[in-house]
Amino acid sequence: MSAKQLRAIAIGVVVLLILWGASERWSRRPDRTATNLRLPALTASEVDSVAIIQEADTVRLVKQPSGAWTVNRHPASQSGVNDLFQALRDSTRSDVVAESPSSFARMGVDSGSSRLVRLSGGGKPLAQLFVGEAGPGGDAYYVRLAGDARVYLLPGRLPTLLRRSADDWRDRQIGAVAPESIAVVEIQRGTKRSTLRKQGAAWVLSSGARADSAAVARFLDHFRNVTAAGFATDRQADSLTFARPERRVWVRGATAHTLLALAFDSTDGGFWARSPEGGTVYRLDFWQVDQFTPLEDALKSHP
């Protein structure tokens, strides 16, 4: 066999290997197409309710006449609602991974196991979406529009937001007081009561001792945004009377007007807080309550 024939055979073998490799690589590619999920371009002004339903649990976000939102009749976090509609606008990049109803159960987008999301406005349904299991890698979820056989793998924040619990949607802000508006803080810990009062440019404690200005600044800054760690269940709220709370704090302005008042009671799981007038019972961590009700010695100036 001549050298020319051997070279031709070698070239042929190389070409066959390249074609075989390309075929193997192509056959292992995920079965996806570039068709994007087409969600309606909805805004908060068009939608007045969002229902997220899974089996017996329903998270229901409802817009009130004032424009504020509630979740299962509790005040909802406005920033959370804003995140939801921003995620709806951003959810354009997705891949079709299946086009047969036989795949629905495996990917968790069948009517029995998925989360069904209904967006409504003016008493009419605007969009319905099934949110299923996490895809490979856990950074995207399988979703399907109602009435559509195509299943998409959707990355981004939208599917994660739609898997939140009702408590995750609630407004956790208990209060917000600008430190510069505070003139008096009264603290009660058990039977002990202390007062921090502004006198001119200085702060004085009820014992007559001067307070440390840096410690006071740090203390007052905690009231700038008082946020709960969670909420009491209905059963827990019913069992907490706050008749003799373990701690209290009153934050007052220059005219003695109450800017914020909280009563604290504790269980093994942490502290519970609410306004003395009643209302929502919030869960706070021990360290949070210590920040709002420090011992007098922690604020005292030590020369």
C-alpha positions in Angstrom: 0.0 0.0 0.0 1.4 3.3 -1.0 2.1 6.3 1.3 -0.6 8.2 -0.5 -3.2 5.6 0.2 -2.1 5.4 3.9 -2.5 9.1 4.2 -6.0 9.0 2.7 -7.0 6.3 5.1 -5.6 8.2 8.1 -7.5 11.4 7.1 -10.7 9.3 6.7 -10.3 7.9 10.2 -9.7 11.3 11.7 -12.9 12.7 10.0 -14.9 9.7 11.3 -13.6 10.3 14.8 -14.6 14.0 14.7 -18.0 13.2 13.4 -18.5 10.5 16.1 -17.4 12.9 18.8 -19.8 15.6 17.6 -22.6 13.1 17.4 -22.0 12.0 21.0 -21.8 15.5 22.3 -25.0 16.5 20.5 -26.9 13.4 21.8 -25.9 14.3 25.4 -27.2 17.9 25.2 -30.3 18.6 27.4 -33.5 18.4 25.5 -34.2 22.1 25.5 -35.2 24.7 23.0 -34.8 28.4 23.2 -38.5 29.2 23.4 -39.1 31.6 26.3 -41.9 31.5 28.8 -44.4 34.3 27.9 -45.8 35.8 31.0 -48.2 38.8 30.7 -46.4 42.1 31.4 -48.4 42.7 34.6 -47.9 45.5 37.1 -49.2 46.1 40.6 -51.7 48.7 39.2 -53.3 46.0 37.1 -53.4 43.1 39.6 -55.5 43.2 42.8 -54.9 39.7 44.1 -52.3 36.9 43.9 -53.3 33.5 45.2 -50.5 30.9 45.7 -52.2 27.5 46.3 -50.6 24.2 47.3 -52.9 21.5 48.6 -54.6 22.9 51.7 -52.3 25.9 52.1 -53.1 29.2 50.4 -51.1 32.4 50.4 -53.4 35.2 49.3 -52.0 38.6 48.6 -54.8 41.2 48.3 -54.5 44.9 47.4 -56.5 47.2 49.6 -58.3 50.4 48.5 -55.5 52.4 50.0 -53.0 50.6 47.7 -51.4 48.7 50.6 -51.3 44.9 50.4 -52.3 42.2 52.9 -51.4 38.6 53.0 -54.0 36.3 54.5 -55.5 39.4 56.2 -52.2 40.6 57.7 -50.2 43.6 56.5 -47.9 42.5 53.8 -44.4 43.7 53.1 -44.5 46.3 50.4 -40.9 45.6 49.4 -41.8 41.9 49.0 -44.8 42.8 46.8 -42.5 45.1 44.7 -40.0 42.2 44.4 -42.7 40.0 43.0 -43.8 42.3 40.3 -40.2 43.1 39.4 -39.5 39.4 39.1 -42.5 39.0 36.8 -41.1 41.6 34.5 -37.6 40.0 34.6 -38.8 36.5 33.9 -38.2 36.2 30.2 -35.2 33.9 29.9 -36.2 30.2 30.1 -35.9 26.9 28.3 -38.5 24.4 27.2 -37.5 21.1 28.7 -40.6 19.0 28.0 -43.7 19.2 25.9 -45.8 16.2 27.1 -48.3 15.9 30.0 -46.5 12.6 30.9 -43.7 14.7 32.3 -45.9 16.9 34.5 -45.8 14.7 37.6 -42.0 14.0 37.4 -41.3 17.7 37.2 -43.9 18.6 39.8 -46.0 20.8 37.6 -49.2 18.7 37.6 -52.3 20.0 39.3 -51.9 17.7 42.3 -48.4 18.5 43.6 -47.4 21.9 42.2 -48.1 25.4 43.5 -50.8 27.0 41.4 -50.4 30.8 41.1 -53.3 32.9 40.1 -53.0 36.6 39.3 -56.3 38.4 39.1 -57.5 42.0 38.4 -60.9 43.5 38.3 -62.5 40.2 39.1 -60.9 38.5 36.1 -58.0 36.0 35.9 -55.0 37.5 34.3 -52.5 34.6 34.5 -52.2 31.1 36.0 -48.8 29.4 36.5 -47.8 26.0 38.0 -44.5 26.1 39.9 -42.9 22.7 40.4 -39.7 21.1 41.6 -36.2 22.6 41.4 -34.2 21.7 38.3 -30.7 20.3 38.1 -28.4 22.5 40.2 -31.3 23.9 42.2 -30.9 27.4 40.7 -34.1 27.2 38.5 -37.5 25.6 38.8 -39.9 23.8 36.5 -42.9 25.9 35.6 -45.9 25.6 33.3 -48.6 28.0 32.2 -52.1 26.7 32.7 -53.5 25.1 29.6 -50.0 24.7 28.0 -48.3 21.4 27.6 -44.8 22.9 27.6 -42.7 22.8 30.7 -40.0 25.5 31.2 -36.9 25.6 33.4 -37.1 29.1 34.8 -34.2 30.7 36.6 -34.3 34.0 38.6 -36.2 35.2 41.6 -39.8 34.6 40.5 -40.1 30.8 41.3 -38.3 31.3 44.6 -40.6 34.1 45.6 -43.6 32.1 44.7 -42.5 29.3 47.1 -42.6 31.6 50.2 -44.8 30.9 53.1 -47.5 33.4 54.3 -45.3 34.6 57.1 -42.5 35.3 54.7 -44.8 37.8 52.9 -45.8 39.6 56.1 -44.6 43.0 57.1 -42.0 42.5 59.8 -41.5 46.1 60.7 -42.8 46.8 64.2 -41.9 50.5 64.2 -39.5 53.1 63.0 -38.3 56.1 65.1 -35.7 58.6 64.0 -33.1 58.9 66.8 -33.1 62.7 66.6 -36.8 62.8 67.5 -36.3 60.9 70.8 -36.2 62.8 74.1 -37.1 60.2 76.7 -36.8 56.4 76.9 -38.3 54.5 79.8 -37.2 50.9 80.4 -38.8 48.4 82.7 -37.1 45.1 83.5 -39.1 43.1 86.0 -39.5 45.4 89.0 -36.7 47.7 88.0 -37.4 50.8 86.0 -35.0 53.4 84.6 -35.3 56.5 82.5 -33.0 58.0 79.9 -33.7 61.7 79.4 -32.2 64.3 77.1 -31.1 67.5 78.9 -29.7 70.1 76.5 -27.0 68.3 74.5 -26.5 65.7 77.2 -28.3 62.6 78.3 -29.0 61.8 82.0 -30.2 58.6 83.6 -32.9 58.4 86.3 -30.2 57.8 88.9 -28.8 61.2 88.1 -25.7 59.8 86.5 -24.7 61.1 83.1 -25.0 58.7 80.2 -22.2 57.9 77.8 -23.0 59.8 74.5 -21.6 57.0 72.3 -23.6 54.3 74.1 -26.7 56.4 73.9 -26.2 56.9 70.2 -25.9 53.2 69.6 -28.9 52.5 71.8 -31.2 55.0 70.1 -30.2 53.8 66.6 -31.8 50.5 67.4 -35.2 52.2 67.2 -34.6 53.5 63.7 -36.0 50.2 62.3 -37.5 47.8 64.7 -38.0 44.5 62.9 -39.4 41.2 64.1 -37.7 37.8 63.6 -41.2 36.2 63.1 -44.8 36.0 64.3 -46.8 34.1 66.8 -49.2 31.6 65.6 -52.9 32.1 66.5 -52.6 29.5 69.3 -49.4 31.2 70.6 -51.0 34.6 70.5 -54.0 33.4 72.4 -51.8 32.0 75.2 -49.8 35.2 75.7 -51.7 37.7 77.8 -49.0 40.3 78.5 -50.8 41.0 81.8 -47.5 41.2 83.6 -44.8 41.5 80.9 -41.2 40.8 81.8 -40.0 43.9 80.1 -41.4 47.2 78.7 -40.0 50.1 76.7 -41.5 53.5 76.0 -39.9 55.9 73.5 -41.2 59.5 73.8 -40.6 62.7 71.9 -40.0 66.2 73.3 -43.6 66.8 74.1 -43.9 63.5 76.0 -45.8 62.0 73.0 -45.3 58.3 72.8 -43.4 57.4 69.6 -43.2 53.7 70.3 -44.2 51.4 73.1 -43.6 47.7 73.4 -44.3 45.0 76.0 -42.2 41.9 76.0 -42.9 38.4 77.4 -40.8 35.3 77.0 -41.0 31.6 76.5 -38.3 29.0 75.9 -38.3 29.8 72.2 -37.6 33.5 72.6 -39.3 36.8 73.4 -42.7 37.9 72.2 -43.6 41.6 71.7 -46.6 43.7 71.0 -48.0 47.1 71.6 -49.6 47.6 75.0 -52.9 48.3 73.2 -52.8 44.8 71.6 -52.5 43.8 68.0 -49.9 41.7 66.2 -47.7 39.5 68.4 -44.2 39.5 67.1 -41.3 37.1 67.8 -38.0 38.6 68.7 -34.6 37.0 69.5 -33.2 37.4 73.0 -30.4 39.7 71.7 -32.9 42.0 70.1 -34.8 42.6 73.3 -31.6 43.2 75.2 -30.8 45.9 72.6 -34.1 47.7 73.3 -34.1 47.2 77.1 -30.4 47.6 78.3 -29.4 47.7 81.9 -28.8 51.3 83.2 -25.1 50.5 83.7 -24.7 49.8 80.0 -25.6 53.4 79.2 -23.8 55.0 82.1 -20.7 57.1 81.6 -17.7 55.6 83.2 -14.8 58.1 83.7 
